[in-house]
Amino acid sequence: MTPRITLVQGDITRQRADALVNAANSSLLGGGGVDGAIHRRGGPDILAECRALRASRYGRGLPTGQAVATTAGRLDARWVIHTVGPVHSTTEDRSALLASCYRESLRVADELGARTVAFPAISTGVYRWPLDDAARIALETVRTTDTAVEEITFVLFDERAYEAFAAEAG
């Protein structure tokens, strides 16, 4: 079954879903953009679980394109799925890594039993991925990934991002 896909403009930390996806950095210890906002609003429980993951399975950090889950702390969700997007490059095609972020996040969501998942526009902030290409990769990947997730919401921070995803969604 193909999940229902919706687009909203807003703050992902204000969304209600089984799982919120965090555009994390590989350290898993918070940062700027979506990552910092999720850690700030979600509270110390998220950071504590991220530190435990670093101490056990991800001593060198979470690899780009992979995903791992923690509690959602004070967010209106059960879990946060952390994924590390690639930095955009004009000399190397990293689109498979960006697609992997969405595919791996859905795999983790399935393992957790999540039925609703909210995604940000991964890699479009400080990692400088062009919005139109990011939207194409994101939507194409979630549409073609076999998942039990019933509803996917793309939470787009500003009008420019929303318009890029809306144009790609058709």
Backbone hydrogen bonds, N-H to C=O, Kabsch-Sander energy under -0.5 kcal/mol:
donor,donor_aa,acceptor,acceptor_aa,energy
4,R,150,E,-3.0
6,T,152,I,-2.5
8,V,154,F,-2.6
10,G,8,V,-0.5
10,G,156,L,-2.1
12,I,10,G,-0.6
14,R,11,D,-2.1
15,Q,12,I,-1.5
17,A,15,Q,-0.5
17,A,76,D,-1.6
18,D,116,T,-0.6
19,A,116,T,-1.9
20,L,79,W,-2.1
21,V,118,A,-3.0
22,N,81,I,-3.1
23,A,21,V,-0.5
24,A,22,N,-1.8
24,A,83,T,-1.9
28,L,25,N,-1.8
35,D,23,A,-0.6
35,D,32,G,-0.7
36,G,32,G,-1.6
37,A,33,G,-2.2
38,I,34,V,-2.7
39,H,35,D,-2.2
40,R,36,G,-2.7
41,R,37,A,-2.7
42,G,38,I,-2.5
43,G,39,H,-1.6
46,I,43,G,-1.0
47,L,43,G,-0.8
48,A,44,P,-2.5
49,E,45,D,-2.0
50,C,46,I,-2.4
51,R,47,L,-2.7
52,A,48,A,-1.9
53,L,49,E,-2.2
54,R,50,C,-2.3
55,A,51,R,-2.1
56,S,52,A,-1.4
57,R,53,L,-0.8
58,Y,53,L,-2.9
61,G,58,Y,-1.9
62,L,26,S,-2.4
65,G,84,V,-3.1
66,Q,63,P,-2.0
68,V,82,H,-2.0
70,T,80,V,-2.4
72,A,78,R,-0.9
74,R,42,G,-2.6
75,L,72,A,-2.5
77,A,75,L,-1.8
78,R,18,D,-1.8
79,W,18,D,-2.0
80,V,70,T,-2.1
81,I,20,L,-2.7
82,H,68,V,-3.4
82,H,80,V,-0.7
83,T,22,N,-2.6
84,V,66,Q,-1.1
85,G,24,A,-0.6
85,G,83,T,-0.7
88,H,127,Y,-3.0
94,R,92,E,-0.8
97,L,94,R,-0.7
98,L,94,R,-1.6
99,A,95,S,-2.6
100,S,96,A,-2.0
101,C,97,L,-1.4
102,Y,98,L,-1.1
103,R,99,A,-2.4
104,E,100,S,-3.4
105,S,101,C,-1.8
106,L,102,Y,-2.0
107,R,103,R,-2.0
108,V,104,E,-2.5
109,A,105,S,-2.5
110,D,106,L,-2.4
111,E,107,R,-2.1
112,L,108,V,-2.0
113,G,109,A,-1.2
114,A,109,A,-2.5
117,V,151,E,-2.4
118,A,19,A,-2.3
119,F,153,T,-3.0
122,I,120,P,-1.4
124,T,121,A,-1.6
128,R,125,G,-2.2
129,W,123,S,-2.8
134,A,130,P,-2.7
135,A,131,L,-2.7
136,R,132,D,-1.9
137,I,133,D,-2.5
138,A,134,A,-2.7
139,L,135,A,-2.7
140,E,136,R,-2.3
141,T,137,I,-2.3
142,V,138,A,-2.5
143,R,139,L,-1.9
144,T,140,E,-1.3
145,T,141,T,-1.0
147,T,145,T,-0.6
150,E,115,R,-1.9
151,E,115,R,-2.2
152,I,4,R,-3.2
153,T,117,V,-2.7
154,F,6,T,-2.8
155,V,119,F,-3.2
155,V,153,T,-0.7
156,L,8,V,-3.3
156,L,154,F,-0.8
157,F,155,V,-0.5
162,Y,158,D,-2.4
163,E,159,E,-2.9
164,A,160,R,-1.9
165,F,161,A,-2.3
166,A,162,Y,-2.8
167,A,163,E,-2.4
168,E,164,A,-1.7
169,A,165,F,-2.4
170,G,166,A,-1.1
